[in-house]
Every structure is written in C-alpha cells, then in structure tokens.
C-alpha cells in the first residue's frame, strides 16, 4: 500500500481495528434510533390509516428539525477530540459547558417549530382527522426536544473522547423503553386514555428526557469520577464564552447542519416530484429508499468514527497521522460499501419481496436497487470524507459541495432524466436515481480534492508537520 499512500498496510490494519471499535457501537446506536421510527410506524399503524399517515407526516417535519440540532452540536466532537489529543484537558469541561449553553436556544427553536407547525400544516390538503393527529403528535413530542438537545450536547462531548459505547447503550435503552410507553399512550391503559398516533409523541418525549437523565448519570457519576478523567473537572459549570467557544462551534456546526439538510431534503423533494409518475413509481421508489436508508447506516457510522479519529490526529499535529486515519477510514468505507453493493445486487429480488408482492412494483424496485448498488460506493466515499473533514474543522466546503452535488447535479440532472428534455427521452423514476448517483460521484471527487488540498494547506501553515 505504501507508495500509493504515505502509510504501510500494517498501519492501515492497525488504524482500521481502532476505527472499528468506535464504529460498531455508533452503528448499533444508529440502528436503534432507526428502530424507534419503525416501532412508532408499526404500533400506530395498528390503530388505523389516519394514525399511520399522521406519524409519516409528523416524522417528515421532525426529521429536518432534528438535523439542525445534530449538525450544529456535532461540532463538539471534533473540537473535543482535538483538545484531548493536545493534552488540554482543563478546557474539555469548558467545552461541555458551552455545548450545554448552545443546546438551550437550539432546544427552544426545535420546540417552537413543532409547537407552531399547525401554521403551515393547515395549508396542506389533509383530512381533519390526519391534521389533528399530526398536530397533536408534534405538540406532544415538542416537549421532549429541549431534553434531546441537551442529550446531544453530552453525547457529542463524550464521543469526542472516543467513548461511543454509552451512545449505544442509551440508544438501545431508549428503544426498549419506547415500546411499552407507546403501548400505554397509543392504545390506553387503566386511567390513561388512548391517544392513537399522538401517543407516540408523549412516549417519545418521555424517552428523550430519559436519555438525558442517563447521559447526566454517565457524565457526572461515572466519567467525572474516573481517575484518568479528573483533569477535565466536569463538576464546574462555566459561563458562556461567545467569541472564544460558541462562535467557533456555530461556524463549524451551521454549515454541517445545512449539509445534512441538503441530503435529507433531496430525497423528500424527489418523493414529491415523482407523485405525477403514479402509484407504481411511488411504491417502487419508497421500497428502494427504505432499504437504501438502512444500508446508509454503515457509511454514516464510519463517517462519525472518522470525525473522532481525524480530530484526534489533527490535535497531535502530525500530517502522517492525519493521512493514515483519514484515508484508512475512506478505504475501509469503500470495502464495506463494495460488500454492501454486492449484497444489494445479488439479493435484490428477495430484498424487494420483503416489502411487496406486486409484480410490477417488484420489477421496478429491483431495477432501482441496481442503481443504488452502484451509488453506495460513491456515497460511502463522500460521506466518510465529509466526516473526516469535519474532524479537521472544515465544513464550509462540504456545505457548498453537497448543495451543488445534491441539488444541481442530483436533483436537476435527475429531473431532466426522469421527465425528459429536447436531448433525451423520459426515463421515469430511474432517472432520479441515476441523478443521485451522479450527484454522489461529483461530491465524492470534489471532497477528496478538498481533503488533499486541506492537508497541504495545514502543512504549509505549520499545523500539520
């Protein structure tokens, strides 16, 4: 391997083993969080179609709002990773305090958007039952979002210390707790009336505050008392420091949250645009998207692990260490994506048969999964590189690359391929998936170029030697 890359194969294997120890708990946590949505969908669907529709619509409002919180507070991870690697342990407790201060307006913003979501829901062509169920669901879950904002601050702090097992344990606990709470508030129990889909909001709020309580216990009862963490002085709560701490967090976090929104909104908008193609196209697209979203848990988990590893290497100031960690993560992501792509391609029929028995939907969804198998490799490259760039405190370029790659190349190109132009006949829903593939190819290449340029730039500045 050395010659093509500046590190040996043994160094790659050593780094990959360390990466996996961080990556696996994150992956399990991601799957557990995905499971929360699945549980809500299944349990509310047993009540009726209106309840199922309310959960689907409510989730589509909740998801982008949460992306803002996650993307902004995620900046804590790379900042903490760098400071720890530099041995600046006393500033770590200060960073945690600043994250908590930042979580206050973020939590209130999320609460406000969901509480007053009815102001724009009323403009949608919804039946009265679906409108009221969705509005109630969002009103109830809004009360849990301030707690979730605080939880994210604690989570991204300890992940910056390479501690990902707590995230996994708390996420699994949330999944287990969510099931009986859903049963109580959706179907009713004793003196508690049945709320239907709105009960998912009550259950989720309780779960969110429970996650915060678990985080508080871990940080102040376990982490703060750990002998090797005494220098962090987590018991002291620091006042807000706008210029020194919070402003840099926002400078990294806001572009990062926008980049996450660009990808999430891409698929949401495509779902709206293909409505005119008919039920068959909508169903096939939903099947392919559902599976692809599950497969995406692998590269996004590697990306989060890459943020931690590259952030620590950045703190050490070693160019070789940064290159070893960044490119080992990308290579590992490519290998995982190739395995996932082969699995998707050769097992696409049984995969689709898990979702539908309709022959026409089956054939169309299978063709979409062929395209999905191709784009998984490029998606893995771009999302892992974006994570590594985040660890090196670079998020602005990622924001602009994803904006152009997803919305101009992906959405724009996909629209022309789907509906046709003077230069090409319409391809149907497959056109959007080819557009997504092209968007990911562009983003993967552009972000790799940015990474190479950034490492050289940091080397010239003397930050990496």
C-alpha positions as CSV (number, residue, x, y, z in Angstrom):
1,X,0.0,0.0,0.0
2,X,2.9,2.3,0.7
3,X,3.9,4.1,-2.5
4,X,0.3,4.8,-3.5
5,X,-0.4,6.1,0.0
6,X,2.0,7.5,2.6
7,X,1.5,4.7,5.1
8,X,2.0,1.0,5.2
9,X,-0.5,-1.8,5.0
10,X,0.2,-2.7,8.7
11,X,-0.6,0.9,9.6
12,X,-3.8,0.6,7.7
13,X,-4.8,-2.6,9.6
14,X,-3.8,-1.1,13.0
15,X,-5.9,2.1,12.3
16,X,-8.8,0.1,10.9
17,X,-9.0,-2.0,14.1
18,X,-9.2,1.2,16.2
19,X,-11.8,2.7,13.8
20,X,-14.0,-0.4,14.1
21,X,-14.0,-0.2,18.0
22,X,-15.5,3.3,17.6
23,X,-17.7,2.5,14.6
24,X,-19.5,-0.6,15.8
25,X,-21.2,1.0,18.8
26,X,-22.2,4.0,16.7
27,X,-23.7,1.7,14.1
28,X,-25.7,-0.2,16.7
29,X,-26.9,3.2,18.1
30,X,-27.9,4.4,14.7
31,X,-29.9,1.2,14.1
32,X,-31.6,1.5,17.5
33,X,-32.6,5.1,16.6
34,X,-34.0,3.9,13.3
35,X,-35.8,1.2,15.2
36,X,-37.6,3.9,17.2
37,X,-39.3,5.2,14.0
38,X,-40.1,1.6,12.9
39,X,-41.8,0.9,16.2
40,X,-43.8,4.1,16.0
41,X,-44.9,3.3,12.5
42,X,-45.9,-0.3,13.3
43,X,-47.7,0.4,16.5
44,X,-49.6,3.4,15.3
45,X,-50.5,1.6,12.0
46,X,-52.4,-1.0,14.1
47,X,-54.8,1.8,15.1
48,X,-55.8,2.9,11.6
49,X,-54.7,4.5,8.3
50,X,-55.2,8.1,9.7
51,X,-52.8,7.4,12.6
52,X,-50.2,5.9,10.2
53,X,-50.4,8.9,7.9
54,X,-50.0,11.2,10.9
55,X,-46.8,9.5,12.0
56,X,-45.4,9.6,8.5
57,X,-46.2,13.3,8.1
58,X,-45.1,14.2,11.6
59,X,-41.8,12.4,11.1
60,X,-41.2,14.3,7.9
61,X,-41.5,17.6,9.9
62,X,-39.5,16.3,12.9
63,X,-36.5,14.9,10.9
64,X,-35.2,18.1,9.3
65,X,-35.7,20.0,12.6
66,X,-33.5,17.4,14.4
67,X,-30.9,17.6,11.7
68,X,-30.3,21.3,12.6
69,X,-29.6,20.3,16.3
70,X,-27.5,17.3,15.4
71,X,-25.4,19.1,12.7
72,X,-24.8,22.1,14.9
73,X,-23.9,20.3,18.2
74,X,-21.8,17.7,16.3
75,X,-19.1,20.3,16.1
76,X,-18.4,19.5,19.8
77,X,-17.0,16.1,18.8
78,X,-14.1,17.4,16.6
79,X,-13.3,20.3,19.0
80,X,-13.1,18.0,22.0
81,X,-11.1,15.3,20.1
82,X,-8.5,17.9,19.1
83,X,-8.2,19.4,22.6
84,X,-7.8,16.0,24.2
85,X,-5.1,14.9,21.7
86,X,-3.2,18.2,22.5
87,X,-3.4,17.3,26.2
88,X,-5.5,20.4,27.0
89,X,-7.7,18.5,29.5
90,X,-8.8,21.5,31.5
91,X,-10.6,23.1,28.5
92,X,-12.7,20.0,28.0
93,X,-15.1,20.7,30.8
94,X,-15.4,24.2,29.5
95,X,-16.3,22.9,26.0
96,X,-19.0,20.7,27.6
97,X,-20.5,23.8,29.3
98,X,-20.5,25.8,26.0
99,X,-22.3,22.9,24.4
100,X,-25.0,22.9,27.1
101,X,-25.4,26.7,26.6
102,X,-25.7,26.3,22.9
103,X,-28.3,23.5,23.4
104,X,-30.6,25.9,25.2
105,X,-31.6,28.0,22.1
106,X,-31.4,25.0,19.8
107,X,-33.9,23.1,22.1
108,X,-36.2,26.1,22.3
109,X,-36.0,26.5,18.5
110,X,-37.0,22.9,17.9
111,X,-39.8,23.2,20.5
112,X,-41.1,26.4,18.8
113,X,-41.1,25.0,15.2
114,X,-43.0,21.8,16.2
115,X,-45.4,23.6,18.6
116,X,-46.5,26.0,15.8
117,X,-46.3,23.5,13.0
118,X,-50.0,23.8,12.5
119,X,-49.5,27.2,11.0
120,X,-48.2,25.5,7.8
121,X,-49.9,22.1,8.2
122,X,-53.2,23.8,7.5
123,X,-52.1,24.7,4.0
124,X,-51.6,21.0,3.1
125,X,-54.6,19.1,1.6
126,X,-55.1,16.9,4.8
127,X,-58.3,15.4,6.1
128,X,-59.3,16.8,9.5
129,X,-58.5,13.6,11.4
130,X,-55.0,13.4,9.9
131,X,-54.4,17.1,10.5
132,X,-55.4,17.0,14.2
133,X,-53.5,13.7,14.9
134,X,-50.3,15.2,13.3
135,X,-50.7,18.4,15.1
136,X,-51.2,16.7,18.5
137,X,-48.2,14.3,17.8
138,X,-45.9,17.3,17.1
139,X,-47.2,19.2,20.1
140,X,-46.5,16.4,22.4
141,X,-43.1,15.4,21.0
142,X,-42.1,19.1,21.0
143,X,-41.9,19.0,24.9
144,X,-39.1,16.3,24.6
145,X,-36.9,18.2,22.2
146,X,-35.2,20.6,24.7
147,X,-34.2,17.5,26.6
148,X,-32.9,15.9,23.4
149,X,-30.9,19.0,22.6
150,X,-29.1,18.7,26.0
151,X,-28.6,15.0,25.4
152,X,-26.9,15.7,22.0
153,X,-24.5,18.1,23.8
154,X,-23.4,15.4,26.2
155,X,-23.3,12.7,23.6
156,X,-21.1,14.6,21.1
157,X,-18.9,15.6,24.0
158,X,-18.1,12.0,25.1
159,X,-17.9,10.8,21.5
160,X,-15.1,13.4,21.1
161,X,-13.3,11.4,23.8
162,X,-13.7,8.2,21.7
163,X,-16.4,6.9,24.0
164,X,-19.2,5.5,21.8
165,X,-20.4,2.6,23.9
166,X,-22.5,5.0,26.1
167,X,-24.3,6.2,23.0
168,X,-25.1,2.6,22.0
169,X,-26.3,1.6,25.5
170,X,-28.6,4.7,25.9
171,X,-30.0,4.3,22.3
172,X,-30.8,0.6,22.9
173,X,-32.4,1.5,26.3
174,X,-34.5,4.2,24.5
175,X,-35.7,1.6,22.0
176,X,-36.7,-0.8,24.8
177,X,-38.4,1.9,26.8
178,X,-40.3,3.3,23.8
179,X,-42.2,0.0,23.2
180,X,-44.2,-0.2,26.5
181,X,-44.7,3.6,26.6
182,X,-46.1,3.5,23.1
183,X,-48.5,0.7,24.1
184,X,-49.7,2.7,27.1
185,X,-50.3,6.0,25.3
186,X,-51.4,4.8,21.8
187,X,-53.9,2.1,23.0
188,X,-54.6,3.4,26.5
189,X,-54.0,1.6,29.8
190,X,-56.1,1.9,33.0
191,X,-56.9,5.5,33.7
192,X,-54.7,6.7,30.7
193,X,-56.9,7.2,27.6
194,X,-55.9,6.0,24.1
195,X,-54.3,8.9,22.2
196,X,-53.6,7.0,19.0
197,X,-50.7,8.3,16.9
198,X,-50.5,11.3,19.2
199,X,-49.5,8.9,22.0
200,X,-46.2,8.3,20.1
201,X,-45.4,11.9,20.8
202,X,-46.0,11.6,24.5
203,X,-43.9,8.4,24.6
204,X,-41.1,9.9,22.6
205,X,-41.0,13.0,24.9
206,X,-40.6,10.7,28.0
207,X,-37.9,8.7,26.2
208,X,-36.0,11.9,25.2
209,X,-35.9,13.2,28.8
210,X,-34.9,9.6,30.0
211,X,-32.0,9.7,27.6
212,X,-30.9,13.0,29.1
213,X,-31.1,11.5,32.6
214,X,-29.0,8.6,31.5
215,X,-26.4,11.0,30.0
216,X,-26.3,13.0,33.2
217,X,-25.7,9.9,35.2
218,X,-22.9,8.7,32.9
219,X,-21.1,12.1,32.7
220,X,-21.3,13.2,36.4
221,X,-21.4,9.8,38.2
222,X,-19.1,7.8,36.0
223,X,-17.0,9.9,33.7
224,X,-16.3,12.8,36.2
225,X,-15.2,10.3,38.9
226,X,-13.0,8.3,36.5
227,X,-9.3,8.6,37.7
228,X,-8.0,9.2,34.2
229,X,-10.6,12.0,33.6
230,X,-10.0,14.0,36.8
231,X,-8.2,16.8,35.0
232,X,-11.3,17.6,33.0
233,X,-13.1,19.0,36.1
234,X,-16.5,18.3,34.8
235,X,-18.2,19.3,38.0
236,X,-17.5,23.0,37.3
237,X,-20.1,24.7,35.0
238,X,-18.6,27.6,33.0
239,X,-20.4,30.8,31.9
240,X,-21.0,31.2,28.1
241,X,-18.0,32.4,26.1
242,X,-19.4,33.6,22.8
243,X,-16.2,34.6,20.8
244,X,-13.8,32.0,22.3
245,X,-16.0,28.9,22.2
246,X,-19.6,29.2,21.0
247,X,-18.9,31.2,17.8
248,X,-16.3,28.6,16.5
249,X,-18.9,25.9,17.3
250,X,-21.5,27.7,15.2
251,X,-19.0,28.4,12.4
252,X,-18.5,24.7,12.1
253,X,-21.9,23.5,13.1
254,X,-24.2,25.6,10.9
255,X,-22.6,24.6,7.6
256,X,-22.6,21.0,8.8
257,X,-26.3,21.1,9.7
258,X,-27.1,22.6,6.3
259,X,-25.1,19.8,4.5
260,X,-27.1,17.2,6.4
261,X,-30.3,19.1,5.4
262,X,-29.4,19.2,1.7
263,X,-29.1,15.4,1.6
264,X,-32.3,14.8,3.6
265,X,-34.3,17.3,1.7
266,X,-33.1,15.8,-1.7
267,X,-35.0,12.6,-1.1
268,X,-38.0,14.3,0.4
269,X,-38.3,16.6,-2.7
270,X,-37.8,13.6,-5.1
271,X,-40.7,11.8,-3.3
272,X,-42.9,14.8,-4.0
273,X,-41.8,15.2,-7.7
274,X,-42.5,11.6,-8.6
275,X,-46.1,11.8,-7.5
276,X,-47.1,12.7,-11.1
277,X,-45.5,9.4,-12.2
278,X,-48.2,7.4,-10.5
279,X,-48.6,4.9,-7.7
280,X,-46.3,2.3,-9.2
281,X,-43.3,4.7,-9.3
282,X,-44.1,6.0,-5.8
283,X,-44.2,2.5,-4.3
284,X,-41.0,1.3,-6.1
285,X,-39.2,4.4,-5.0
286,X,-40.3,4.0,-1.4
287,X,-39.2,0.4,-1.3
288,X,-35.7,1.2,-2.7
289,X,-35.4,4.3,-0.5
290,X,-36.4,2.3,2.6
291,X,-33.7,-0.3,2.0
292,X,-31.1,2.3,0.9
293,X,-31.7,4.3,4.1
294,X,-31.0,1.2,6.2
295,X,-27.8,0.5,4.2
296,X,-26.7,4.1,4.7
297,X,-26.4,3.4,8.4
298,X,-23.0,1.8,7.6
299,X,-21.2,4.7,5.9
300,X,-22.7,7.4,8.2
301,X,-21.4,5.4,11.2
302,X,-18.0,5.2,9.7
303,X,-18.2,8.9,9.0
304,X,-18.9,9.7,12.6
305,X,-16.0,7.5,13.7
306,X,-13.7,9.2,11.1
307,X,-14.6,12.6,12.7
308,X,-13.3,11.4,16.0
309,X,-10.1,9.8,14.7
310,X,-9.2,12.6,12.3
311,X,-9.9,15.2,15.0
312,X,-7.5,13.5,17.4
313,X,-4.8,13.3,14.7
314,X,-5.3,17.0,14.0
315,X,-4.7,17.7,17.7
316,X,-1.4,15.8,17.5
317,X,-0.3,18.0,14.6
318,X,1.1,15.0,12.6
319,X,0.5,15.0,8.9
320,X,1.3,11.3,8.6
321,X,-1.2,10.6,11.4
322,X,-3.9,12.6,9.7
323,X,-3.4,11.0,6.3
324,X,-3.3,7.5,7.9
325,X,-6.5,8.0,9.8
326,X,-8.4,9.8,7.0
327,X,-7.5,7.5,4.1
328,X,-7.8,4.3,6.2
329,X,-11.3,5.4,7.1
330,X,-12.1,6.0,3.4
331,X,-10.6,2.7,2.3
332,X,-12.5,0.8,5.0
333,X,-15.7,2.6,3.9
334,X,-15.1,1.6,0.3
335,X,-14.5,-2.0,1.2
336,X,-17.7,-2.1,3.3
337,X,-19.6,-0.4,0.5
338,X,-18.4,-2.9,-2.1
339,X,-19.6,-5.7,0.1
340,X,-23.0,-3.9,0.6
341,X,-23.3,-3.2,-3.1
342,X,-22.7,-6.9,-4.0
343,X,-25.2,-8.0,-1.4
344,X,-27.7,-5.5,-2.8
345,X,-27.2,-6.5,-6.4
346,X,-27.3,-10.3,-6.0
347,X,-30.1,-10.3,-3.4
348,X,-32.2,-7.5,-4.8
349,X,-35.2,-9.8,-5.5
350,X,-35.6,-11.3,-2.0
351,X,-34.9,-7.8,-0.5
352,X,-37.8,-6.3,-2.5
353,X,-40.0,-9.3,-1.8
354,X,-39.8,-8.4,1.9
355,X,-41.7,-5.2,1.0
356,X,-44.1,-6.1,-1.7
357,X,-45.7,-9.0,-3.7
358,X,-46.8,-6.8,-6.5
359,X,-45.0,-8.0,-9.7
360,X,-44.8,-4.5,-11.3
361,X,-43.5,-2.8,-8.2
362,X,-41.1,-5.7,-7.6
363,X,-39.5,-5.4,-11.1
364,X,-39.2,-1.6,-10.9
365,X,-37.8,-1.6,-7.4
366,X,-35.3,-4.2,-8.3
367,X,-34.0,-2.0,-11.2
368,X,-33.7,0.9,-8.8
369,X,-31.7,-1.2,-6.4
370,X,-29.2,-1.9,-9.2
371,X,-28.6,1.8,-9.4
372,X,-28.5,2.0,-5.6
373,X,-25.8,-0.7,-5.5
374,X,-23.7,1.5,-7.8
375,X,-24.0,4.7,-5.8
376,X,-23.3,3.1,-2.4
377,X,-19.5,3.1,-3.1
378,X,-19.5,6.8,-4.0
379,X,-21.9,7.7,-1.2
380,X,-19.5,5.9,1.2
381,X,-16.5,7.9,-0.1
382,X,-18.3,11.3,0.1
383,X,-19.9,10.9,3.5
384,X,-16.7,9.4,5.1
385,X,-14.6,12.2,3.6
386,X,-17.1,14.8,4.9
387,X,-16.8,13.2,8.4
388,X,-13.0,13.4,8.2
389,X,-13.1,17.0,7.0
390,X,-15.4,17.8,10.0
391,X,-12.7,16.4,12.3
392,X,-10.2,18.8,10.6
393,X,-12.7,21.6,11.4
394,X,-13.6,22.1,7.7
395,X,-17.4,22.2,7.0
396,X,-18.0,25.1,4.7
397,X,-16.7,23.4,1.5
398,X,-18.7,20.3,2.4
399,X,-21.8,22.5,2.6
400,X,-21.3,24.0,-0.9
401,X,-20.2,20.7,-2.5
402,X,-23.3,18.9,-1.2
403,X,-25.6,21.8,-2.2
404,X,-24.3,21.7,-5.8
405,X,-23.9,17.9,-5.9
406,X,-27.3,17.0,-4.5
407,X,-29.5,19.8,-5.7
408,X,-27.9,20.8,-9.1
409,X,-26.3,17.6,-10.3
410,X,-28.5,15.1,-8.4
411,X,-31.9,16.8,-8.4
412,X,-31.5,18.9,-11.6
413,X,-29.9,16.1,-13.6
414,X,-32.4,13.6,-12.2
415,X,-35.4,15.8,-13.2
416,X,-34.2,16.0,-16.8
417,X,-33.6,12.3,-17.0
418,X,-36.9,11.4,-15.3
419,X,-39.2,13.7,-17.3
420,X,-37.1,14.1,-20.5
421,X,-35.7,17.1,-22.4
422,X,-35.2,18.1,-26.0
423,X,-32.0,15.9,-25.8
424,X,-33.2,12.8,-24.1
425,X,-36.5,10.8,-23.7
426,X,-38.1,10.5,-20.2
427,X,-36.7,7.6,-18.2
428,X,-39.3,7.6,-15.4
429,X,-38.3,7.2,-11.7
430,X,-35.0,5.6,-12.6
431,X,-33.9,9.0,-13.9
432,X,-33.9,10.4,-10.4
433,X,-31.8,7.5,-9.0
434,X,-29.3,8.0,-11.8
435,X,-29.2,11.7,-10.9
436,X,-28.5,10.7,-7.2
437,X,-25.7,8.5,-8.5
438,X,-24.2,11.4,-10.5
439,X,-24.5,13.7,-7.5
440,X,-22.7,11.3,-5.2
441,X,-19.9,10.8,-7.8
442,X,-19.4,14.6,-8.0
443,X,-19.4,15.0,-4.2
444,X,-17.0,12.1,-3.7
445,X,-14.5,13.5,-6.2
446,X,-14.9,17.1,-5.0
447,X,-14.5,16.3,-1.3
448,X,-11.4,14.1,-2.0
449,X,-9.8,17.1,-3.8
450,X,-10.7,19.3,-0.9
451,X,-9.2,16.8,1.6
452,X,-5.9,16.7,-0.3
453,X,-5.8,20.5,-0.6
454,X,-6.6,21.0,3.1
455,X,-3.9,18.6,4.3
456,X,-1.3,20.5,2.1
457,X,-2.7,23.8,3.4
458,X,-2.5,22.8,7.1
459,X,1.1,21.6,6.4
460,X,2.1,24.9,4.9
461,X,0.6,26.7,7.9
462,X,2.6,24.5,10.3
463,X,-0.5,23.0,11.9
464,X,0.5,19.6,10.5
465,X,4.1,18.6,10.3
